[in-house]
Amino acid sequence: MNTTTLRLLVSFVVIAMVGAPAPADADAPAGRYVVTAGGSPNSTVYDSKTKLTWQGTVTSDQPATLADAKTYCAGLGPTLGGTGWRLPTIKELVSIVDYTKPAETAFMIDRTAFFTIPNDVEWFWSATPVANSTTSVWIVSFIMGYSYDHDVSYPANVRCVR
C-alpha cells in the first residue's frame, strides 16, 4: 500500500470515527453553531452538537510550528475569555469539516459560522500525534477536506478549542 493510499484510508477512518454528515449541500442545521462577537478578534463559535467552543477568527498571518500553536492557544484566555484553550484533537477538528460541500470548489466548513478563513489558509494543526512518530501530528485541510500527517517543525494554521 503506497503512502497516498494509506493517508486517504486514514482520513476515511477518521471520518467514520466522527460520523458521517447529513446528506445535504448546505451549511450546518440552524442552531448547531452559535457565534459570539462574529468577525471580531474575540469571536467564538459554540458547537451545540459536540459542546465545544471554537476560536472564531483565523487570519493568514498565524501559521506556526506545533510548539508555537500550543503556546498561542494557551494564551487566548485574555482575548477570548475563559480558560482551557488548546489545540483540538484530530477527531474534534474533523467534526467541523463539512463533507457535504464539494472538495476544492468551496471551503469544506460552515462559512456562516466560520466565516473568517482567508482564502490562503488551508492546513490546521491538531494535537494528535501520528502513530509511531515522534515528529509528526495530524493536520486538517478545510479546502480539501482531508487529514494529513505533518512535521511538527513546519508551519500550519491554528484554530483553538475549549
DRENMITI-177330 format. One record per residue (C-alpha): residue number from 1; residue in three letters; x, y, z. Coordinates in steps of 0.25 Angstrom, whole numbers, always signed. Example, Ala and Ser with C-alpha at 12.3 -4.5 7.8 and 13.67 -1.06 7.14 Angstrom:
<sites>
- i:aa:u:v:w
- 1:Ala:+49:-18:+31
- 2:Ser:+55:-4:+29
</sites>
This chain:
<sites>
- i:aa:u:v:w
- 1:Met:+0:+0:+0
- 2:Asn:+6:+13:-4
- 3:Thr:+7:+26:+5
- 4:Thr:-4:+33:-2
- 5:Thr:-14:+21:-1
- 6:Leu:-11:+20:+13
- 7:Arg:-13:+34:+16
- 8:Leu:-27:+34:+9
- 9:Leu:-31:+22:+17
- 10:Val:-27:+28:+30
- 11:Ser:-35:+40:+26
- 12:Phe:-47:+31:+23
- 13:Val:-45:+24:+37
- 14:Val:-45:+38:+44
- 15:Ile:-58:+42:+37
- 16:Ala:-64:+29:+41
- 17:Met:-60:+31:+56
- 18:Val:-66:+45:+56
- 19:Gly:-79:+41:+48
- 20:Ala:-84:+43:+34
- 21:Pro:-90:+57:+32
- 22:Ala:-105:+58:+27
- 23:Pro:-106:+57:+12
- 24:Ala:-109:+71:+8
- 25:Asp:-101:+82:+1
- 26:Ala:-103:+93:+11
- 27:Asp:-97:+99:+24
- 28:Ala:-100:+92:+37
- 29:Pro:-114:+91:+42
- 30:Ala:-119:+104:+49
- 31:Gly:-115:+105:+63
- 32:Arg:-103:+96:+62
- 33:Tyr:-93:+107:+63
- 34:Val:-95:+119:+72
- 35:Val:-86:+131:+68
- 36:Thr:-82:+142:+78
- 37:Ala:-75:+155:+74
- 38:Gly:-75:+150:+60
- 39:Gly:-63:+155:+52
- 40:Ser:-56:+162:+63
- 41:Pro:-43:+157:+68
- 42:Asn:-50:+151:+80
- 43:Ser:-61:+144:+73
- 44:Thr:-64:+129:+77
- 45:Val:-73:+118:+71
- 46:Tyr:-80:+109:+80
- 47:Asp:-84:+95:+74
- 48:Ser:-97:+90:+81
- 49:Lys:-94:+76:+75
- 50:Thr:-80:+74:+81
- 51:Lys:-81:+84:+93
- 52:Leu:-68:+90:+88
- 53:Thr:-65:+105:+87
- 54:Trp:-56:+109:+75
- 55:Gln:-48:+121:+73
- 56:Gly:-56:+129:+62
- 57:Thr:-45:+138:+56
- 58:Val:-34:+132:+48
- 59:Thr:-24:+141:+40
- 60:Ser:-14:+137:+29
- 61:Asp:-3:+143:+37
- 62:Gln:-3:+132:+48
- 63:Pro:+4:+119:+42
- 64:Ala:+13:+114:+53
- 65:Thr:+20:+102:+57
- 66:Leu:+13:+92:+67
- 67:Ala:+20:+98:+79
- 68:Asp:+16:+112:+75
- 69:Ala:+2:+107:+72
- 70:Lys:+1:+101:+86
- 71:Thr:+6:+114:+93
- 72:Tyr:-3:+122:+85
- 73:Cys:-15:+114:+89
- 74:Ala:-11:+114:+104
- 75:Gly:-10:+129:+103
- 76:Leu:-24:+132:+97
- 77:Gly:-31:+134:+111
- 78:Pro:-30:+149:+111
- 79:Thr:-35:+151:+97
- 80:Leu:-46:+140:+96
- 81:Gly:-49:+139:+111
- 82:Gly:-49:+127:+119
- 83:Thr:-39:+117:+122
- 84:Gly:-35:+103:+115
- 85:Trp:-32:+108:+101
- 86:Arg:-24:+97:+94
- 87:Leu:-21:+91:+80
- 88:Pro:-32:+81:+76
- 89:Thr:-31:+66:+75
- 90:Ile:-32:+61:+60
- 91:Lys:-46:+56:+64
- 92:Glu:-50:+69:+69
- 93:Leu:-44:+77:+57
- 94:Val:-51:+67:+47
- 95:Ser:-64:+69:+54
- 96:Ile:-65:+83:+47
- 97:Val:-61:+79:+33
- 98:Asp:-74:+79:+25
- 99:Tyr:-73:+67:+15
- 100:Thr:-86:+71:+8
- 101:Lys:-78:+82:+1
- 102:Pro:-71:+80:-12
- 103:Ala:-56:+78:-10
- 104:Glu:-47:+88:-16
- 105:Thr:-59:+97:-20
- 106:Ala:-62:+103:-7
- 107:Phe:-57:+102:+8
- 108:Met:-62:+89:+14
- 109:Ile:-67:+97:+26
- 110:Asp:-79:+104:+30
- 111:Arg:-75:+118:+25
- 112:Thr:-87:+124:+32
- 113:Ala:-81:+121:+46
- 114:Phe:-66:+120:+42
- 115:Phe:-66:+132:+32
- 116:Thr:-53:+137:+35
- 117:Ile:-44:+127:+28
- 118:Pro:-35:+135:+18
- 119:Asn:-34:+128:+4
- 120:Asp:-19:+125:+6
- 121:Val:-21:+118:+19
- 122:Glu:-22:+103:+17
- 123:Trp:-15:+94:+28
- 124:Phe:-19:+94:+42
- 125:Trp:-12:+87:+54
- 126:Ser:-18:+76:+62
- 127:Ala:-11:+71:+75
- 128:Thr:-12:+57:+71
- 129:Pro:+1:+50:+68
- 130:Val:+3:+41:+56
- 131:Ala:+5:+27:+62
- 132:Asn:+19:+22:+63
- 133:Ser:+25:+36:+60
- 134:Thr:+31:+46:+69
- 135:Thr:+32:+57:+59
- 136:Ser:+18:+57:+52
- 137:Val:+4:+60:+56
- 138:Trp:-9:+61:+48
- 139:Ile:-14:+73:+41
- 140:Val:-27:+76:+34
- 141:Ser:-30:+84:+21
- 142:Phe:-43:+91:+21
- 143:Ile:-41:+94:+6
- 144:Met:-39:+79:+2
- 145:Gly:-46:+73:+14
- 146:Tyr:-35:+63:+17
- 147:Ser:-25:+59:+28
- 148:Tyr:-10:+58:+26
- 149:Asp:+2:+56:+35
- 150:His:+11:+68:+37
- 151:Asp:+25:+70:+43
- 152:Val:+24:+78:+55
- 153:Ser:+35:+88:+51
- 154:Tyr:+28:+93:+39
- 155:Pro:+17:+103:+39
- 156:Ala:+2:+101:+39
- 157:Asn:-10:+109:+44
- 158:Val:-17:+109:+57
- 159:Arg:-32:+109:+61
- 160:Cys:-32:+107:+76
- 161:Val:-43:+100:+84
- 162:Arg:-48:+98:+98
</sites>
